[in-house]
Amino acid sequence: MKMYRLKRLFERARELAKDVVSDPDDPPEFVQWLKTLREAQELSEEWEDALHDVTDYFGLSTEK
């Protein structure tokens, strides 16, 4: 994925994650995924892994 697209994705994910509230029906990993997406200050392997885990869970793709 091109770096500018990844940076846009990073900013959009952080924007969306800030207002999300976890629910008891969420998978146990969800709280950690949100924490990682919210708190990352820059693109990192941990952030990319969390993003891929979330999109895989919801059946979405990060390839577009």
PDBQT receptor file of N, H, CA, C and O in Angstrom, charges set to zero:
ATOM      1  N   MET A   1       0.851  -1.170   0.000  1.00  0.00    +0.000 N 
ATOM      2  CA  MET A   1       0.000   0.000   0.000  1.00  0.00    +0.000 C 
ATOM      3  C   MET A   1       0.899   1.236   0.000  1.00  0.00    +0.000 C 
ATOM      4  O   MET A   1       1.890   1.287   0.728  1.00  0.00    +0.000 OA
ATOM      5  N   LYS A   2       0.561   2.201  -0.793  1.00  0.00    +0.000 N 
ATOM      6  H   LYS A   2      -0.245   2.159  -1.385  1.00  0.00    +0.000 HD
ATOM      7  CA  LYS A   2       1.372   3.419  -0.872  1.00  0.00    +0.000 C 
ATOM      8  C   LYS A   2       1.322   4.158   0.468  1.00  0.00    +0.000 C 
ATOM      9  O   LYS A   2       0.313   4.132   1.173  1.00  0.00    +0.000 OA
ATOM     10  N   MET A   3       2.440   4.819   0.800  1.00  0.00    +0.000 N 
ATOM     11  H   MET A   3       3.260   4.840   0.228  1.00  0.00    +0.000 HD
ATOM     12  CA  MET A   3       2.567   5.479   2.096  1.00  0.00    +0.000 C 
ATOM     13  C   MET A   3       1.494   6.555   2.300  1.00  0.00    +0.000 C 
ATOM     14  O   MET A   3       0.933   6.642   3.392  1.00  0.00    +0.000 OA
ATOM     15  N   TYR A   4       1.190   7.374   1.291  1.00  0.00    +0.000 N 
ATOM     16  H   TYR A   4       1.646   7.303   0.404  1.00  0.00    +0.000 HD
ATOM     17  CA  TYR A   4       0.173   8.423   1.487  1.00  0.00    +0.000 C 
ATOM     18  C   TYR A   4      -1.199   7.826   1.752  1.00  0.00    +0.000 C 
ATOM     19  O   TYR A   4      -1.973   8.383   2.530  1.00  0.00    +0.000 OA
ATOM     20  N   ARG A   5      -1.514   6.694   1.115  1.00  0.00    +0.000 N 
ATOM     21  H   ARG A   5      -0.885   6.241   0.483  1.00  0.00    +0.000 HD
ATOM     22  CA  ARG A   5      -2.794   6.031   1.378  1.00  0.00    +0.000 C 
ATOM     23  C   ARG A   5      -2.813   5.454   2.782  1.00  0.00    +0.000 C 
ATOM     24  O   ARG A   5      -3.838   5.499   3.462  1.00  0.00    +0.000 OA
ATOM     25  N   LEU A   6      -1.699   4.920   3.215  1.00  0.00    +0.000 N 
ATOM     26  H   LEU A   6      -0.866   4.883   2.663  1.00  0.00    +0.000 HD
ATOM     27  CA  LEU A   6      -1.613   4.355   4.559  1.00  0.00    +0.000 C 
ATOM     28  C   LEU A   6      -1.754   5.455   5.608  1.00  0.00    +0.000 C 
ATOM     29  O   LEU A   6      -2.418   5.257   6.625  1.00  0.00    +0.000 OA
ATOM     30  N   LYS A   7      -1.141   6.602   5.373  1.00  0.00    +0.000 N 
ATOM     31  H   LYS A   7      -0.602   6.763   4.547  1.00  0.00    +0.000 HD
ATOM     32  CA  LYS A   7      -1.265   7.718   6.314  1.00  0.00    +0.000 C 
ATOM     33  C   LYS A   7      -2.707   8.216   6.381  1.00  0.00    +0.000 C 
ATOM     34  O   LYS A   7      -3.193   8.546   7.463  1.00  0.00    +0.000 OA
ATOM     35  N   ARG A   8      -3.393   8.276   5.247  1.00  0.00    +0.000 N 
ATOM     36  H   ARG A   8      -2.997   8.009   4.368  1.00  0.00    +0.000 HD
ATOM     37  CA  ARG A   8      -4.812   8.677   5.242  1.00  0.00    +0.000 C 
ATOM     38  C   ARG A   8      -5.642   7.659   6.006  1.00  0.00    +0.000 C 
ATOM     39  O   ARG A   8      -6.536   8.026   6.768  1.00  0.00    +0.000 OA
ATOM     40  N   LEU A   9      -5.350   6.395   5.805  1.00  0.00    +0.000 N 
ATOM     41  H   LEU A   9      -4.623   6.098   5.185  1.00  0.00    +0.000 HD
ATOM     42  CA  LEU A   9      -6.054   5.324   6.500  1.00  0.00    +0.000 C 
ATOM     43  C   LEU A   9      -5.806   5.423   8.008  1.00  0.00    +0.000 C 
ATOM     44  O   LEU A   9      -6.727   5.261   8.807  1.00  0.00    +0.000 OA
ATOM     45  N   PHE A  10      -4.560   5.690   8.386  1.00  0.00    +0.000 N 
ATOM     46  H   PHE A  10      -3.811   5.823   7.736  1.00  0.00    +0.000 HD
ATOM     47  CA  PHE A  10      -4.175   5.866   9.787  1.00  0.00    +0.000 C 
ATOM     48  C   PHE A  10      -5.000   6.984  10.433  1.00  0.00    +0.000 C 
ATOM     49  O   PHE A  10      -5.575   6.794  11.505  1.00  0.00    +0.000 OA
ATOM     50  N   GLU A  11      -5.055   8.142   9.782  1.00  0.00    +0.000 N 
ATOM     51  H   GLU A  11      -4.588   8.297   8.912  1.00  0.00    +0.000 HD
ATOM     52  CA  GLU A  11      -5.788   9.275  10.338  1.00  0.00    +0.000 C 
ATOM     53  C   GLU A  11      -7.290   8.993  10.412  1.00  0.00    +0.000 C 
ATOM     54  O   GLU A  11      -7.942   9.359  11.390  1.00  0.00    +0.000 OA
ATOM     55  N   ARG A  12      -7.832   8.351   9.393  1.00  0.00    +0.000 N 
ATOM     56  H   ARG A  12      -7.303   8.054   8.599  1.00  0.00    +0.000 HD
ATOM     57  CA  ARG A  12      -9.265   8.035   9.379  1.00  0.00    +0.000 C 
ATOM     58  C   ARG A  12      -9.604   7.011  10.470  1.00  0.00    +0.000 C 
ATOM     59  O   ARG A  12     -10.620   7.152  11.151  1.00  0.00    +0.000 OA
ATOM     60  N   ALA A  13      -8.778   6.001  10.638  1.00  0.00    +0.000 N 
ATOM     61  H   ALA A  13      -7.953   5.887  10.085  1.00  0.00    +0.000 HD
ATOM     62  CA  ALA A  13      -9.018   4.991  11.676  1.00  0.00    +0.000 C 
ATOM     63  C   ALA A  13      -8.967   5.620  13.063  1.00  0.00    +0.000 C 
ATOM     64  O   ALA A  13      -9.784   5.296  13.924  1.00  0.00    +0.000 OA
ATOM     65  N   ARG A  14      -8.013   6.514  13.279  1.00  0.00    +0.000 N 
ATOM     66  H   ARG A  14      -7.349   6.778  12.579  1.00  0.00    +0.000 HD
ATOM     67  CA  ARG A  14      -7.931   7.202  14.578  1.00  0.00    +0.000 C 
ATOM     68  C   ARG A  14      -9.170   8.046  14.818  1.00  0.00    +0.000 C 
ATOM     69  O   ARG A  14      -9.696   8.089  15.930  1.00  0.00    +0.000 OA
ATOM     70  N   GLU A  15      -9.634   8.717  13.772  1.00  0.00    +0.000 N 
ATOM     71  H   GLU A  15      -9.207   8.682  12.869  1.00  0.00    +0.000 HD
ATOM     72  CA  GLU A  15     -10.832   9.551  13.884  1.00  0.00    +0.000 C 
ATOM     73  C   GLU A  15     -12.054   8.699  14.244  1.00  0.00    +0.000 C 
ATOM     74  O   GLU A  15     -12.825   9.063  15.132  1.00  0.00    +0.000 OA
ATOM     75  N   LEU A  16     -12.228   7.573  13.557  1.00  0.00    +0.000 N 
ATOM     76  H   LEU A  16     -11.602   7.278  12.836  1.00  0.00    +0.000 HD
ATOM     77  CA  LEU A  16     -13.365   6.693  13.827  1.00  0.00    +0.000 C 
ATOM     78  C   LEU A  16     -13.274   6.041  15.204  1.00  0.00    +0.000 C 
ATOM     79  O   LEU A  16     -14.282   5.916  15.898  1.00  0.00    +0.000 OA
ATOM     80  N   ALA A  17     -12.085   5.630  15.598  1.00  0.00    +0.000 N 
ATOM     81  H   ALA A  17     -11.266   5.732  15.034  1.00  0.00    +0.000 HD
ATOM     82  CA  ALA A  17     -11.897   4.907  16.859  1.00  0.00    +0.000 C 
ATOM     83  C   ALA A  17     -12.155   5.778  18.079  1.00  0.00    +0.000 C 
ATOM     84  O   ALA A  17     -12.513   5.264  19.138  1.00  0.00    +0.000 OA
ATOM     85  N   LYS A  18     -11.981   7.087  17.948  1.00  0.00    +0.000 N 
ATOM     86  H   LYS A  18     -11.691   7.505  17.087  1.00  0.00    +0.000 HD
ATOM     87  CA  LYS A  18     -12.118   7.946  19.135  1.00  0.00    +0.000 C 
ATOM     88  C   LYS A  18     -13.526   7.944  19.719  1.00  0.00    +0.000 C 
ATOM     89  O   LYS A  18     -13.692   8.170  20.918  1.00  0.00    +0.000 OA
ATOM     90  N   ASP A  19     -14.541   7.693  18.898  1.00  0.00    +0.000 N 
ATOM     91  H   ASP A  19     -14.407   7.509  17.924  1.00  0.00    +0.000 HD
ATOM     92  CA  ASP A  19     -15.921   7.729  19.373  1.00  0.00    +0.000 C 
ATOM     93  C   ASP A  19     -16.534   6.351  19.614  1.00  0.00    +0.000 C 
ATOM     94  O   ASP A  19     -17.698   6.252  19.999  1.00  0.00    +0.000 OA
ATOM     95  N   VAL A  20     -15.770   5.303  19.393  1.00  0.00    +0.000 N 
ATOM     96  H   VAL A  20     -14.824   5.383  19.080  1.00  0.00    +0.000 HD
ATOM     97  CA  VAL A  20     -16.296   3.945  19.536  1.00  0.00    +0.000 C 
ATOM     98  C   VAL A  20     -16.317   3.542  21.009  1.00  0.00    +0.000 C 
ATOM     99  O   VAL A  20     -15.370   3.784  21.757  1.00  0.00    +0.000 OA
ATOM    100  N   VAL A  21     -17.412   2.930  21.392  1.00  0.00    +0.000 N 
ATOM    101  H   VAL A  21     -18.181   2.733  20.784  1.00  0.00    +0.000 HD
ATOM    102  CA  VAL A  21     -17.555   2.407  22.748  1.00  0.00    +0.000 C 
ATOM    103  C   VAL A  21     -17.668   0.895  22.630  1.00  0.00    +0.000 C 
ATOM    104  O   VAL A  21     -18.481   0.386  21.858  1.00  0.00    +0.000 OA
ATOM    105  N   SER A  22     -16.860   0.186  23.389  1.00  0.00    +0.000 N 
ATOM    106  H   SER A  22     -16.200   0.600  24.016  1.00  0.00    +0.000 HD
ATOM    107  CA  SER A  22     -16.923  -1.272  23.312  1.00  0.00    +0.000 C 
ATOM    108  C   SER A  22     -18.214  -1.768  23.959  1.00  0.00    +0.000 C 
ATOM    109  O   SER A  22     -18.796  -1.123  24.831  1.00  0.00    +0.000 OA
ATOM    110  N   ASP A  23     -18.623  -2.915  23.501  1.00  0.00    +0.000 N 
ATOM    111  H   ASP A  23     -18.151  -3.439  22.792  1.00  0.00    +0.000 HD
ATOM    112  CA  ASP A  23     -19.880  -3.525  23.915  1.00  0.00    +0.000 C 
ATOM    113  C   ASP A  23     -19.561  -4.909  24.491  1.00  0.00    +0.000 C 
ATOM    114  O   ASP A  23     -18.587  -5.533  24.072  1.00  0.00    +0.000 OA
ATOM    115  N   PRO A  24     -20.350  -5.390  25.427  1.00  0.00    +0.000 N 
ATOM    116  CA  PRO A  24     -20.083  -6.721  25.988  1.00  0.00    +0.000 C 
ATOM    117  C   PRO A  24     -20.066  -7.841  24.943  1.00  0.00    +0.000 C 
ATOM    118  O   PRO A  24     -19.451  -8.884  25.165  1.00  0.00    +0.000 OA
ATOM    119  N   ASP A  25     -20.728  -7.634  23.823  1.00  0.00    +0.000 N 
ATOM    120  H   ASP A  25     -21.227  -6.787  23.642  1.00  0.00    +0.000 HD
ATOM    121  CA  ASP A  25     -20.748  -8.650  22.766  1.00  0.00    +0.000 C 
ATOM    122  C   ASP A  25     -19.508  -8.628  21.873  1.00  0.00    +0.000 C 
ATOM    123  O   ASP A  25     -19.331  -9.521  21.045  1.00  0.00    +0.000 OA
ATOM    124  N   ASP A  26     -18.651  -7.624  22.029  1.00  0.00    +0.000 N 
ATOM    125  H   ASP A  26     -18.795  -6.898  22.702  1.00  0.00    +0.000 HD
ATOM    126  CA  ASP A  26     -17.428  -7.527  21.228  1.00  0.00    +0.000 C 
ATOM    127  C   ASP A  26     -16.453  -8.634  21.604  1.00  0.00    +0.000 C 
ATOM    128  O   ASP A  26     -16.470  -9.132  22.730  1.00  0.00    +0.000 OA
ATOM    129  N   PRO A  27     -15.599  -9.017  20.650  1.00  0.00    +0.000 N 
ATOM    130  CA  PRO A  27     -14.580 -10.011  20.998  1.00  0.00    +0.000 C 
ATOM    131  C   PRO A  27     -13.632  -9.435  22.053  1.00  0.00    +0.000 C 
ATOM    132  O   PRO A  27     -13.481  -8.217  22.140  1.00  0.00    +0.000 OA
ATOM    133  N   PRO A  28     -13.004 -10.277  22.841  1.00  0.00    +0.000 N 
ATOM    134  CA  PRO A  28     -12.110  -9.794  23.900  1.00  0.00    +0.000 C 
ATOM    135  C   PRO A  28     -10.983  -8.894  23.386  1.00  0.00    +0.000 C 
ATOM    136  O   PRO A  28     -10.520  -8.003  24.099  1.00  0.00    +0.000 OA
ATOM    137  N   GLU A  29     -10.545  -9.128  22.150  1.00  0.00    +0.000 N 
ATOM    138  H   GLU A  29     -10.920  -9.851  21.570  1.00  0.00    +0.000 HD
ATOM    139  CA  GLU A  29      -9.442  -8.344  21.584  1.00  0.00    +0.000 C 
ATOM    140  C   GLU A  29      -9.845  -6.918  21.243  1.00  0.00    +0.000 C 
ATOM    141  O   GLU A  29      -8.978  -6.063  21.060  1.00  0.00    +0.000 OA
ATOM    142  N   PHE A  30     -11.128  -6.645  21.155  1.00  0.00    +0.000 N 
ATOM    143  H   PHE A  30     -11.832  -7.339  21.304  1.00  0.00    +0.000 HD
ATOM    144  CA  PHE A  30     -11.618  -5.368  20.665  1.00  0.00    +0.000 C 
ATOM    145  C   PHE A  30     -11.095  -4.186  21.482  1.00  0.00    +0.000 C 
ATOM    146  O   PHE A  30     -10.713  -3.163  20.914  1.00  0.00    +0.000 OA
ATOM    147  N   VAL A  31     -11.076  -4.319  22.804  1.00  0.00    +0.000 N 
ATOM    148  H   VAL A  31     -11.387  -5.150  23.266  1.00  0.00    +0.000 HD
ATOM    149  CA  VAL A  31     -10.598  -3.229  23.662  1.00  0.00    +0.000 C 
ATOM    150  C   VAL A  31      -9.147  -2.893  23.327  1.00  0.00    +0.000 C 
ATOM    151  O   VAL A  31      -8.786  -1.719  23.240  1.00  0.00    +0.000 OA
ATOM    152  N   GLN A  32      -8.322  -3.906  23.142  1.00  0.00    +0.000 N 
ATOM    153  H   GLN A  32      -8.615  -4.860  23.213  1.00  0.00    +0.000 HD
ATOM    154  CA  GLN A  32      -6.917  -3.656  22.808  1.00  0.00    +0.000 C 
ATOM    155  C   GLN A  32      -6.781  -3.051  21.413  1.00  0.00    +0.000 C 
ATOM    156  O   GLN A  32      -5.960  -2.159  21.202  1.00  0.00    +0.000 OA
ATOM    157  N   TRP A  33      -7.585  -3.534  20.454  1.00  0.00    +0.000 N 
ATOM    158  H   TRP A  33      -8.253  -4.259  20.625  1.00  0.00    +0.000 HD
ATOM    159  CA  TRP A  33      -7.542  -2.957  19.104  1.00  0.00    +0.000 C 
ATOM    160  C   TRP A  33      -7.855  -1.461  19.165  1.00  0.00    +0.000 C 
ATOM    161  O   TRP A  33      -7.145  -0.647  18.575  1.00  0.00    +0.000 OA
ATOM    162  N   LEU A  34      -8.924  -1.109  19.882  1.00  0.00    +0.000 N 
ATOM    163  H   LEU A  34      -9.501  -1.771  20.361  1.00  0.00    +0.000 HD
ATOM    164  CA  LEU A  34      -9.291   0.309  19.993  1.00  0.00    +0.000 C 
ATOM    165  C   LEU A  34      -8.185   1.121  20.654  1.00  0.00    +0.000 C 
ATOM    166  O   LEU A  34      -7.856   2.220  20.206  1.00  0.00    +0.000 OA
ATOM    167  N   LYS A  35      -7.627   0.582  21.700  1.00  0.00    +0.000 N 
ATOM    168  H   LYS A  35      -7.895  -0.310  22.064  1.00  0.00    +0.000 HD
ATOM    169  CA  LYS A  35      -6.555   1.290  22.406  1.00  0.00    +0.000 C 
ATOM    170  C   LYS A  35      -5.383   1.552  21.455  1.00  0.00    +0.000 C 
ATOM    171  O   LYS A  35      -4.842   2.657  21.414  1.00  0.00    +0.000 OA
ATOM    172  N   THR A  36      -5.005   0.542  20.705  1.00  0.00    +0.000 N 
ATOM    173  H   THR A  36      -5.445  -0.356  20.738  1.00  0.00    +0.000 HD
ATOM    174  CA  THR A  36      -3.892   0.686  19.763  1.00  0.00    +0.000 C 
ATOM    175  C   THR A  36      -4.227   1.713  18.683  1.00  0.00    +0.000 C 
ATOM    176  O   THR A  36      -3.403   2.574  18.375  1.00  0.00    +0.000 OA
ATOM    177  N   LEU A  37      -5.421   1.633  18.109  1.00  0.00    +0.000 N 
ATOM    178  H   LEU A  37      -6.091   0.933  18.359  1.00  0.00    +0.000 HD
ATOM    179  CA  LEU A  37      -5.801   2.568  17.049  1.00  0.00    +0.000 C 
ATOM    180  C   LEU A  37      -5.904   3.997  17.573  1.00  0.00    +0.000 C 
ATOM    181  O   LEU A  37      -5.575   4.942  16.856  1.00  0.00    +0.000 OA
ATOM    182  N   ARG A  38      -6.350   4.165  18.800  1.00  0.00    +0.000 N 
ATOM    183  H   ARG A  38      -6.618   3.398  19.383  1.00  0.00    +0.000 HD
ATOM    184  CA  ARG A  38      -6.504   5.508  19.379  1.00  0.00    +0.000 C 
ATOM    185  C   ARG A  38      -5.175   6.128  19.803  1.00  0.00    +0.000 C 
ATOM    186  O   ARG A  38      -4.947   7.320  19.593  1.00  0.00    +0.000 OA
ATOM    187  N   GLU A  39      -4.311   5.332  20.391  1.00  0.00    +0.000 N 
ATOM    188  H   GLU A  39      -4.496   4.364  20.562  1.00  0.00    +0.000 HD
ATOM    189  CA  GLU A  39      -3.136   5.879  21.056  1.00  0.00    +0.000 C 
ATOM    190  C   GLU A  39      -1.879   5.949  20.196  1.00  0.00    +0.000 C 
ATOM    191  O   GLU A  39      -0.917   6.620  20.567  1.00  0.00    +0.000 OA
ATOM    192  N   ALA A  40      -1.875   5.279  19.077  1.00  0.00    +0.000 N 
ATOM    193  H   ALA A  40      -2.657   4.734  18.776  1.00  0.00    +0.000 HD
ATOM    194  CA  ALA A  40      -0.673   5.304  18.229  1.00  0.00    +0.000 C 
ATOM    195  C   ALA A  40      -0.386   6.727  17.775  1.00  0.00    +0.000 C 
ATOM    196  O   ALA A  40      -1.280   7.431  17.306  1.00  0.00    +0.000 OA
ATOM    197  N   GLN A  41       0.842   7.137  17.915  1.00  0.00    +0.000 N 
ATOM    198  H   GLN A  41       1.568   6.565  18.296  1.00  0.00    +0.000 HD
ATOM    199  CA  GLN A  41       1.240   8.477  17.498  1.00  0.00    +0.000 C 
ATOM    200  C   GLN A  41       1.771   8.496  16.068  1.00  0.00    +0.000 C 
ATOM    201  O   GLN A  41       1.872   9.549  15.438  1.00  0.00    +0.000 OA
ATOM    202  N   GLU A  42       2.100   7.330  15.582  1.00  0.00    +0.000 N 
ATOM    203  H   GLU A  42       2.017   6.475  16.093  1.00  0.00    +0.000 HD
ATOM    204  CA  GLU A  42       2.606   7.220  14.212  1.00  0.00    +0.000 C 
ATOM    205  C   GLU A  42       2.338   5.804  13.719  1.00  0.00    +0.000 C 
ATOM    206  O   GLU A  42       2.001   4.904  14.489  1.00  0.00    +0.000 OA
ATOM    207  N   LEU A  43       2.497   5.642  12.431  1.00  0.00    +0.000 N 
ATOM    208  H   LEU A  43       2.771   6.373  11.805  1.00  0.00    +0.000 HD
ATOM    209  CA  LEU A  43       2.318   4.314  11.856  1.00  0.00    +0.000 C 
ATOM    210  C   LEU A  43       3.337   3.365  12.472  1.00  0.00    +0.000 C 
ATOM    211  O   LEU A  43       4.512   3.706  12.609  1.00  0.00    +0.000 OA
ATOM    212  N   SER A  44       2.890   2.196  12.835  1.00  0.00    +0.000 N 
ATOM    213  H   SER A  44       1.936   1.919  12.724  1.00  0.00    +0.000 HD
ATOM    214  CA  SER A  44       3.786   1.201  13.415  1.00  0.00    +0.000 C 
ATOM    215  C   SER A  44       3.288  -0.178  13.011  1.00  0.00    +0.000 C 
ATOM    216  O   SER A  44       2.167  -0.332  12.525  1.00  0.00    +0.000 OA
ATOM    217  N   GLU A  45       4.120  -1.156  13.213  1.00  0.00    +0.000 N 
ATOM    218  H   GLU A  45       5.031  -1.031  13.607  1.00  0.00    +0.000 HD
ATOM    219  CA  GLU A  45       3.721  -2.527  12.915  1.00  0.00    +0.000 C 
ATOM    220  C   GLU A  45       2.544  -2.938  13.805  1.00  0.00    +0.000 C 
ATOM    221  O   GLU A  45       1.616  -3.604  13.344  1.00  0.00    +0.000 OA
ATOM    222  N   GLU A  46       2.585  -2.544  15.069  1.00  0.00    +0.000 N 
ATOM    223  H   GLU A  46       3.338  -2.003  15.444  1.00  0.00    +0.000 HD
ATOM    224  CA  GLU A  46       1.494  -2.859  15.995  1.00  0.00    +0.000 C 
ATOM    225  C   GLU A  46       0.178  -2.241  15.509  1.00  0.00    +0.000 C 
ATOM    226  O   GLU A  46      -0.868  -2.890  15.546  1.00  0.00    +0.000 OA
ATOM    227  N   TRP A  47       0.235  -0.988  15.057  1.00  0.00    +0.000 N 
ATOM    228  H   TRP A  47       1.084  -0.461  15.027  1.00  0.00    +0.000 HD
ATOM    229  CA  TRP A  47      -0.960  -0.312  14.560  1.00  0.00    +0.000 C 
ATOM    230  C   TRP A  47      -1.491  -1.017  13.318  1.00  0.00    +0.000 C 
ATOM    231  O   TRP A  47      -2.692  -1.272  13.220  1.00  0.00    +0.000 OA
ATOM    232  N   GLU A  48      -0.609  -1.336  12.362  1.00  0.00    +0.000 N 
ATOM    233  H   GLU A  48       0.366  -1.128  12.442  1.00  0.00    +0.000 HD
ATOM    234  CA  GLU A  48      -1.040  -2.023  11.141  1.00  0.00    +0.000 C 
ATOM    235  C   GLU A  48      -1.642  -3.387  11.455  1.00  0.00    +0.000 C 
ATOM    236  O   GLU A  48      -2.639  -3.776  10.846  1.00  0.00    +0.000 OA
ATOM    237  N   ASP A  49      -1.050  -4.118  12.399  1.00  0.00    +0.000 N 
ATOM    238  H   ASP A  49      -0.240  -3.802  12.893  1.00  0.00    +0.000 HD
ATOM    239  CA  ASP A  49      -1.588  -5.419  12.796  1.00  0.00    +0.000 C 
ATOM    240  C   ASP A  49      -3.000  -5.267  13.373  1.00  0.00    +0.000 C 
ATOM    241  O   ASP A  49      -3.895  -6.045  13.042  1.00  0.00    +0.000 OA
ATOM    242  N   ALA A  50      -3.197  -4.269  14.233  1.00  0.00    +0.000 N 
ATOM    243  H   ALA A  50      -2.470  -3.637  14.503  1.00  0.00    +0.000 HD
ATOM    244  CA  ALA A  50      -4.518  -4.039  14.830  1.00  0.00    +0.000 C 
ATOM    245  C   ALA A  50      -5.529  -3.675  13.748  1.00  0.00    +0.000 C 
ATOM    246  O   ALA A  50      -6.659  -4.163  13.765  1.00  0.00    +0.000 OA
ATOM    247  N   LEU A  51      -5.132  -2.828  12.816  1.00  0.00    +0.000 N 
ATOM    248  H   LEU A  51      -4.214  -2.431  12.802  1.00  0.00    +0.000 HD
ATOM    249  CA  LEU A  51      -6.036  -2.442  11.736  1.00  0.00    +0.000 C 
ATOM    250  C   LEU A  51      -6.442  -3.651  10.903  1.00  0.00    +0.000 C 
ATOM    251  O   LEU A  51      -7.617  -3.817  10.577  1.00  0.00    +0.000 OA
ATOM    252  N   HIS A  52      -5.481  -4.489  10.562  1.00  0.00    +0.000 N 
ATOM    253  H   HIS A  52      -4.526  -4.355  10.827  1.00  0.00    +0.000 HD
ATOM    254  CA  HIS A  52      -5.793  -5.687   9.783  1.00  0.00    +0.000 C 
ATOM    255  C   HIS A  52      -6.687  -6.651  10.567  1.00  0.00    +0.000 C 
ATOM    256  O   HIS A  52      -7.594  -7.257   9.999  1.00  0.00    +0.000 OA
ATOM    257  N   ASP A  53      -6.431  -6.790  11.865  1.00  0.00    +0.000 N 
ATOM    258  H   ASP A  53      -5.694  -6.297  12.326  1.00  0.00    +0.000 HD
ATOM    259  CA  ASP A  53      -7.270  -7.663  12.697  1.00  0.00    +0.000 C 
ATOM    260  C   ASP A  53      -8.717  -7.169  12.720  1.00  0.00    +0.000 C 
ATOM    261  O   ASP A  53      -9.653  -7.959  12.590  1.00  0.00    +0.000 OA
ATOM    262  N   VAL A  54      -8.893  -5.854  12.886  1.00  0.00    +0.000 N 
ATOM    263  H   VAL A  54      -8.133  -5.212  12.991  1.00  0.00    +0.000 HD
ATOM    264  CA  VAL A  54     -10.238  -5.277  12.920  1.00  0.00    +0.000 C 
ATOM    265  C   VAL A  54     -10.938  -5.464  11.579  1.00  0.00    +0.000 C 
ATOM    266  O   VAL A  54     -12.090  -5.896  11.534  1.00  0.00    +0.000 OA
ATOM    267  N   THR A  55     -10.256  -5.143  10.498  1.00  0.00    +0.000 N 
ATOM    268  H   THR A  55      -9.320  -4.792  10.534  1.00  0.00    +0.000 HD
ATOM    269  CA  THR A  55     -10.898  -5.257   9.181  1.00  0.00    +0.000 C 
ATOM    270  C   THR A  55     -11.185  -6.716   8.838  1.00  0.00    +0.000 C 
ATOM    271  O   THR A  55     -12.211  -7.012   8.225  1.00  0.00    +0.000 OA
ATOM    272  N   ASP A  56     -10.299  -7.628   9.222  1.00  0.00    +0.000 N 
ATOM    273  H   ASP A  56      -9.466  -7.388   9.720  1.00  0.00    +0.000 HD
ATOM    274  CA  ASP A  56     -10.565  -9.050   9.003  1.00  0.00    +0.000 C 
ATOM    275  C   ASP A  56     -11.786  -9.503   9.798  1.00  0.00    +0.000 C 
ATOM    276  O   ASP A  56     -12.631 -10.239   9.287  1.00  0.00    +0.000 OA
ATOM    277  N   TYR A  57     -11.873  -9.063  11.038  1.00  0.00    +0.000 N 
ATOM    278  H   TYR A  57     -11.187  -8.465  11.453  1.00  0.00    +0.000 HD
ATOM    279  CA  TYR A  57     -12.992  -9.447  11.890  1.00  0.00    +0.000 C 
ATOM    280  C   TYR A  57     -14.328  -9.028  11.273  1.00  0.00    +0.000 C 
ATOM    281  O   TYR A  57     -15.303  -9.777  11.306  1.00  0.00    +0.000 OA
ATOM    282  N   PHE A  58     -14.354  -7.812  10.709  1.00  0.00    +0.000 N 
ATOM    283  H   PHE A  58     -13.561  -7.203  10.682  1.00  0.00    +0.000 HD
ATOM    284  CA  PHE A  58     -15.594  -7.285  10.133  1.00  0.00    +0.000 C 
ATOM    285  C   PHE A  58     -15.751  -7.641   8.648  1.00  0.00    +0.000 C 
ATOM    286  O   PHE A  58     -16.707  -7.202   8.009  1.00  0.00    +0.000 OA
ATOM    287  N   GLY A  59     -14.825  -8.431   8.097  1.00  0.00    +0.000 N 
ATOM    288  H   GLY A  59     -14.048  -8.789   8.616  1.00  0.00    +0.000 HD
ATOM    289  CA  GLY A  59     -14.928  -8.839   6.706  1.00  0.00    +0.000 C 
ATOM    290  C   GLY A  59     -14.674  -7.713   5.733  1.00  0.00    +0.000 C 
ATOM    291  O   GLY A  59     -15.206  -7.716   4.623  1.00  0.00    +0.000 OA
ATOM    292  N   LEU A  60     -13.865  -6.746   6.139  1.00  0.00    +0.000 N 
ATOM    293  H   LEU A  60     -13.433  -6.744   7.041  1.00  0.00    +0.000 HD
ATOM    294  CA  LEU A  60     -13.528  -5.604   5.284  1.00  0.00    +0.000 C 
ATOM    295  C   LEU A  60     -12.138  -5.797   4.714  1.00  0.00    +0.000 C 
ATOM    296  O   LEU A  60     -11.404  -6.698   5.123  1.00  0.00    +0.000 OA
ATOM    297  N   SER A  61     -11.788  -4.958   3.781  1.00  0.00    +0.000 N 
ATOM    298  H   SER A  61     -12.384  -4.227   3.449  1.00  0.00    +0.000 HD
ATOM    299  CA  SER A  61     -10.472  -5.046   3.161  1.00  0.00    +0.000 C 
ATOM    300  C   SER A  61      -9.732  -3.726   3.298  1.00  0.00    +0.000 C 
ATOM    301  O   SER A  61     -10.336  -2.658   3.207  1.00  0.00    +0.000 OA
ATOM    302  N   THR A  62      -8.432  -3.798   3.515  1.00  0.00    +0.000 N 
ATOM    303  H   THR A  62      -7.941  -4.666   3.589  1.00  0.00    +0.000 HD
ATOM    304  CA  THR A  62      -7.595  -2.597   3.538  1.00  0.00    +0.000 C 
ATOM    305  C   THR A  62      -6.850  -2.450   2.228  1.00  0.00    +0.000 C 
ATOM    306  O   THR A  62      -5.984  -1.584   2.101  1.00  0.00    +0.000 OA
ATOM    307  N   GLU A  63      -7.169  -3.275   1.267  1.00  0.00    +0.000 N 
ATOM    308  H   GLU A  63      -7.871  -3.978   1.371  1.00  0.00    +0.000 HD
ATOM    309  CA  GLU A  63      -6.433  -3.287  -0.005  1.00  0.00    +0.000 C 
ATOM    310  C   GLU A  63      -6.947  -2.273  -1.019  1.00  0.00    +0.000 C 
ATOM    311  O   GLU A  63      -6.288  -2.050  -2.035  1.00  0.00    +0.000 OA
ATOM    312  N   LYS A  64      -8.096  -1.652  -0.781  1.00  0.00    +0.000 N 
ATOM    313  H   LYS A  64      -8.631  -1.833   0.045  1.00  0.00    +0.000 HD
ATOM    314  CA  LYS A  64      -8.665  -0.717  -1.760  1.00  0.00    +0.000 C 
ATOM    315  C   LYS A  64      -8.215   0.680  -1.501  1.00  0.00    +0.000 C 
ATOM    316  O   LYS A  64      -8.597   1.597  -2.229  1.00  0.00    +0.000 OA
TER     317      LYS A  64
